[in-house]
Amino acid sequence: MVLVTQNIQGDAFCNFDPIHGQGMTVAAIEAEILDICLSEQRHTSQPNFEHKVLQRMQEAIEPAWWLSSVADLRWNGVHMWELSH
C-alpha cells in the first residue's frame, strides 16, 4: 500500500507583500523546517505528519506575518479587523 500525502509550502501556504522583502527568507525557513521534520519522521514515524509540519511552519513564520501586517496599518482605511480575517 502506498500512502500519498501532500505538503503545502511557499506562497500556497502564506504569501507576503514583496515590498517587505520577506518571501525568500520565509521560504528558506519553511524548507529548513520540512528538512528537520522529514529527518524526525524517518527516525520515528508518527501519525499526522503533515499537520505537524504545517503547525511548526505557522509558528515559525508568524512573527514575519505580523510584522508585515502591522506595517500595513499605517495606510488609511486598513484596520486590524481586516488583517485578522
Backbone torsions as a table, in degrees:
resi	resn	phi	psi	omega
1	MET	NA	132.5	179.5
2	VAL	-108.0	126.2	178.0
3	LEU	-99.0	119.3	179.9
4	VAL	-103.9	126.1	179.2
5	THR	-126.7	165.0	178.7
6	GLN	-124.4	147.2	175.1
7	ASN	-132.5	123.6	-177.6
8	ILE	-93.9	131.5	179.2
9	GLN	-139.7	174.3	175.2
10	GLY	63.9	-143.2	-176.3
11	ASP	-66.4	-18.5	176.0
12	ALA	-70.9	-26.9	179.7
13	PHE	-88.6	-45.9	-177.5
14	CYS	-163.9	131.4	177.2
15	ASN	-120.1	155.3	-175.7
16	PHE	-121.5	153.2	174.2
17	ASP	-67.3	125.1	-176.6
18	PRO	-59.4	-20.9	-178.4
19	ILE	-64.0	-24.4	-179.3
20	HIS	-85.9	-12.8	175.5
21	GLY	64.7	34.7	-176.8
22	GLN	-105.4	-11.5	-171.8
23	GLY	-56.6	-51.0	-178.2
24	MET	-67.3	-37.7	178.7
25	THR	-64.3	-46.2	179.3
26	VAL	-63.9	-40.9	177.9
27	ALA	-61.2	-39.7	178.4
28	ALA	-66.7	-40.2	177.3
29	ILE	-62.3	-44.3	179.2
30	GLU	-62.0	-42.4	179.6
31	ALA	-63.9	-40.1	179.0
32	GLU	-65.7	-41.6	178.2
33	ILE	-63.4	-43.2	178.1
34	LEU	-60.6	-42.7	178.4
35	ASP	-59.7	-45.7	179.2
36	ILE	-62.7	-45.5	-178.2
37	CYS	-65.6	-40.2	177.7
38	LEU	-64.2	-40.0	177.9
39	SER	-62.8	-45.1	177.7
40	GLU	-62.4	-40.4	-178.5
41	GLN	-66.8	-36.1	177.9
42	ARG	-64.7	-38.1	-178.6
43	HIS	-78.8	-39.2	-179.3
44	THR	-142.1	98.2	-178.7
45	SER	-67.5	130.4	-179.6
46	GLN	-131.6	149.0	177.8
47	PRO	-69.5	163.0	177.8
48	ASN	61.8	33.8	-178.0
49	PHE	-54.4	-49.8	-175.8
50	GLU	-61.0	-42.6	179.7
51	HIS	-62.5	-42.6	-179.9
52	LYS	-64.8	-38.6	178.2
53	VAL	-63.5	-47.8	-179.6
54	LEU	-62.9	-37.8	178.5
55	GLN	-65.1	-42.2	178.9
56	ARG	-66.6	-37.7	176.8
57	MET	-64.3	-44.2	179.9
58	GLN	-59.5	-45.2	179.3
59	GLU	-61.9	-37.6	-176.9
60	ALA	-73.6	-36.3	-174.7
61	ILE	-98.1	-5.3	-179.3
62	GLU	-56.4	-42.2	177.9
63	PRO	-58.4	-41.0	179.1
64	ALA	-66.0	-39.6	178.5
65	TRP	-60.6	-47.3	-178.2
66	TRP	-68.1	-35.8	177.4
67	LEU	-60.9	-43.6	179.5
68	SER	-72.2	-35.2	179.5
69	SER	-68.2	-44.1	-179.7
70	VAL	-64.9	-35.3	178.4
71	ALA	-61.2	-31.9	179.5
72	ASP	-71.7	-16.0	-179.9
73	LEU	-65.5	-16.0	-179.6
74	ARG	-70.1	-17.2	-177.6
75	TRP	-86.0	137.4	177.1
76	ASN	-58.0	138.8	177.0
77	GLY	90.1	-9.4	177.6
78	VAL	-95.3	128.2	-178.4
79	HIS	-124.2	153.4	-179.2
80	MET	-57.5	-37.0	179.5
81	TRP	-57.7	-42.1	-179.6
82	GLU	-64.4	-32.7	-179.1
83	LEU	-73.1	-28.2	-175.9
84	SER	-92.1	-1.4	-179.7
85	HIS	-123.6	NA	NA
